[in-house]
């Protein structure tokens, strides 16, 4: 299992929606296993992906910390990190 982290200017809600599109049925076809306001998880192909996004910094600083966990989907997780 691998863990990754990246910062983005996108909101946590945008990050979760983009993860759904990228990893879910419209994208790589992974099955959605859980979703809430800050986290989303998928399974498929013998592995899984979890994306957690949280706003950080002071007011006026628009940055989101994104933590990703992957088993068997590392290449695609790194591609997603580049897109956000």
N, C-alpha and C positions, 0 to 999 in steps of 0.2 A: 504494500500500500504506500502511496506517495502523497505528500501534502505540499500544497503550493499557496503562495500569497501574492496579491497584487493590489495596487491602489488605482482607483479610477475617479474621474469627475462625474461619472454617471450616478444616479440615485440608487439606493439599494433596490427599490422597486423595479427600476429599469434593468438592473443586473439580473434579478430573478426572472423577469420576463424574457430577457435575451437568452438565459440559460434554458428556459423551457423551449424556446424556438430552436436553439442550437442542438440540444441533446435529446429532446422529446420526439414525438411522432413526426413533426414537420421536418426535423433535422436528421439526426443519427438513428432515430427510431428506438431509443431506450424507453423503458417503461417507467412512468412516474410512480414513485413509491411514497413520497410525502412532500408537502408544500405548506409553508406558512409565510408570514410577512418577511422573514429574513433568511429563510433557508429553503432549499429544494434538493430532492434526492431522486436519483434514477438508478435502475438496474438493467442489465442486459449483457449478452455476450460473455458471460462468465465473470462479470465485474460490476462495479458501481461507480457513480460520481455523486458527490455532495458539494453544493455551492452555498456558502453562507456570506451574506453581505450586511455591513453595518456602517452607518454614517459616523465619521470621526472628525476631530478637529474642532476649532472654535467657530461660533456663528460667523458666517461670511466665507469661511473656508469650505468649499464644496468638494469634499473627497470622501470616497467610500472605500473601506478596507474589505477586500474579498478574500475569503479563505476557501480553498478547494481541496477535496480529498478524492483520490482516484485509485481504483484497482483495475488494471487492464485497459484504461482509457487515457493514459498519460499524454500521448501524442495529441489527442483531440482536446484535452484540458489545456495544454500549452497553446494550441491554436485559439481556443476561446479566450484565454487570457490576453492574447495579442489583439483580439477584436474589441475587447471592452476597454 
